[in-house]
């Protein structure tokens, strides 16, 4: 006996057949959007493992292992940006980015390396690098000791070391010693030309209230200094001494010249140009 199929009723106008509204599909087809979610943790772990292997094989700082393992996704992204991309593409921008991130992750790395170089070689260049790292950290007494340790023998009056020594004394606010170091530099190295040394000397004189000498020193360096700082400091000193018209001229000339200069100059000198405007206002 054959069962009779019930007659198929026609679909109402404008409706979609039930079979099309609710098709029978397998679990992967029914929810295709969930498929990648199963792969994300697997791929993440595989990427972390691969980067950790790269750290070990290439001899990178082992701190990267902890950053990659414990700080996803920031750690892996930082490692790729700092250690891998610069090797692939090179360039000044990549090196600068690498240096900046390395200072964040391991701020004392350069200091340790410079200290090790001094221990191993003890040469003047190594001492200079170590002293500069100490200066950046405002460890002025330690920097002074390192600089003085290099001022021996043929390097007794080395101009680079003496300039660094003066900077360290100035940072310590020992202005008399800073002045003595700069005058020693000039006396023993008459052919050494440094705009930074000249500006530091003018600032040292001002801090000692030797204002006549400071004004002459600022006047000598202001027009030739590669930046706005010297002219702003010169204008401020003139204003401090009651020479308002001359101060106004120096600062206004600076701002007028900056408007005619390239945009990158204005961006680089923005803090000093802003101060010049405030002094004029």
Steps between C-alpha positions, in 0.01 A plus 500: 500500500654829396459805719376805328703820544292794611451752230758787494326824573610798295704760688328822569606785284809682629612224738818291496464119515580346837785296352671816386437685825654225714737291288647190653875549537787350698643679803786663304262624231233613738737738680778583257592813689615296802758301308790753535445522875635148542819595316586829673638351824692235306656754265580734790682227692685389188609858429621549856693172488660595169607840629643349818703257289620800294610678819704199612657420163601860423631574849261784577444631852320228695260761642325472164397142588300626798351786301389267219364232733327718757391809310309393190441666262714798607816296563505318165417818309777691678752224429415494131519880478825533694703192409372357173380788281818710540706200388277457197470862391775693684505878477530784750131501594501130577817534709351795690180305570703202617709717731191667647319175576817343641533791741143440619544126544857507632589859592842413646622291206720772350638589843596138571663466160698823544611391848614165365698671222679717755582194711631309198683769302511811718555715191388859466211432263356245740530745788332772295204272418462395862516860624237606245267224619549617858431859398172399339399352834607815689765299688735795494753393763550163333535668159760742641705209635491323163597811306785583736621141477547548127684835523843343532810465287452612140132560577569734792343793316271312260232750390214249481566374851539852637172608341325199652661578836371857481150375419511270803613783729231727355234235562623474857475881523870527574535795264851600609633155409304501174656833406848376591457190282383709203784750536747213523348357181544830314849564635639164392293456182486841327393344168211302650170650385176399671181703505380290793813584698455871429136496603579306817770755585254788457246324719765430765597867511135598536451254786799658673344846453791606280241672284729727297710202395191287444346763273815516289515121482135475391550774240796309355312171464138608440506555124707194419340247732314225308166549669292755686619436855801734500304797362211444740737486797676811371171687468390391847827621652468836322145531633620408849759779481242759396610519135144458377534643150801283421331194649190569289713525186686172566183303571298652216778435249508140617125453452493678164785284375326184621193586295715508187683181592400140424216335688727237656705778664187648658392158627841422647533842665135535606567519879755781457288687247204479737714645779613782272134588433424499871796728571381743232145492628 
